[in-house]
Amino acid sequence: MLQKVETVATCAVQFWLNKPTSQTGWPGLVKAHNPYSPFDPNTLQTVMTGFAEPLDTWADMSHLLVRETWPDPAPQSIAYFCSPSRNADVPAPSMQEQAGKWADDYLTAIWPDTRNAVGKFDRNLLVSLKGQSEAERFDNQYFRQNFYGSERYVLSVPGSVNYRLAPDESGFTNLVLAGDWTRCGINAGCVEAATISGLAAARVFTGSLEPIYGEFDLILDALPTPAVLSSVMAPHADWPLTPAFLRGSMEGIFSFHALPEEQVKQMLPQGLVLSRQSVTPANTHPVTFLFNRQTNVRASFLPQILGFKTYLENIVAINCVEIAGGDGTVFSFLPALFLDNSMATYSGRLFYGLAKRLAKNTLDGSTYSTTSEENAPVWTMRYFDYAPISRLVELGNIGLVRALLDTPILTPRGKGAWQAMAFDFSVGSAFAVPVATQLDVFATNGVGLPAGRFISPPFSAQPEENGLPGAFRCWTDWTLSNPFDSARVKAVAAAQKNFDFNWQQT
């Protein structure tokens, strides 16, 4: 374990400021780069990483002000900065010197309103109890470098997971291990991993049989299988497929319904069957509808100007299907996608084998409608907003949504051949609002859908009576895997099916 589980030195700086984060200029930059994402600059609380060294990560920790005791005038905000660091044997300026130059050169780029008259970071914005000059204010902030022992951050380098020891695997009587570096279900240095490890260590002494949630999220026997440690999502493909995938942005309505199982079976192509599932009641099957506006759709390596023109696309997806006589890997199947953009339609057919159809789509206020090229009505969907916009992950049963939306998609590509692809709807970063939907499907839909009116209540914290999440309106960016990446997507999906997945508890 000591040879294979590697660590890295870290550094940290903390600033206390006499102005709130909302007055640093950062909210203005956020708004400029996210013009369609509503937020309140006074309540925006940021955690960001991947910025400039030597302090590439910033967390707005102003919520801790209520836990600190200050004389008036008290600080108005707190900023924590941290990053990996050089080892102690590598000569470098002190952390204080590095932080000063970094604040002048880089911090002012994300906090433009903190510049002084000569364009440097204004140290008069810092709060100090031990002096009021610029130099004194800066010197009395917090600066730290961590080089030794348990101060270091535990890395998750390739091939190292199997070498981590569980808390009860020291090999010595009365020696129990604890810490985020043990094998505890989370392969990362964080407080959650340390907590799980601590509970497992305590169990050695107490004999408790209470479950420790997350402890077995990494299954040791499965770890050597590369597919399990991989992802079906597009950017995780091996080079040269990694930089070549489809991407875009969408605003749309996801509406989930339990339809009669026998009618859903009739919509499947030969060779696909419905999987056993415990999401919806007996004799029904989950079907997802997506009514959306697509923008900036293009290959990942192309500039936005060379992408497709904005178009409307309305989709029906059958969840929980598998290949007849296969290994039980679960996929989704899209019997129809209705678009009003001919180039997007033909390219989807050519490269992905998707059942895309040219159609007449309209969006009138809160009503989506689709008619075929022959003017046959397909469906009409109307939605009703129920709440302000927020992060999708804050609204409800996000695990169930991920399970339904992140399942790889299969399309037939000749006799007995299947192409797999992975849509990533960026569920974790999407904005959304719960909506109620009223879907009217017409007998002339041409897909095999049962005609009638189907209602979905708004998305909420608990699944509906039919086991499905409610409907929501969503703003998100998405990616679609490279069409030549089918084999990897299948391999990952097959490996992931080995995990025991209980839909109702997700």
Helices and strands as residue ranges (DSSP letters): E 7-8, E 10-17, G 21-23, H 26-33, E 47-48, E 57-60, G 62-67, E 77-84, H 95-102, I 103-107, H 108-110, G 112-114, G 123-125, H 134-139, E 142-146, G 149-151, E 153-154, G 161-163, H 191-206, G 220-222, H 226-229, G 234-236, E 246-260, H 261-265, E 272-274, E 284-299, G 304-306, E 311-323, E 331-339, H 342-352, E 356-364, E 367-372, E 377-385, E 390-391, G 392-394, H 398-405, E 409-412, E 418-421, E 423-424, G 427-429, E 431-441, E 452-456, E 472-480, G 483-485, H 486-496, G 503-505
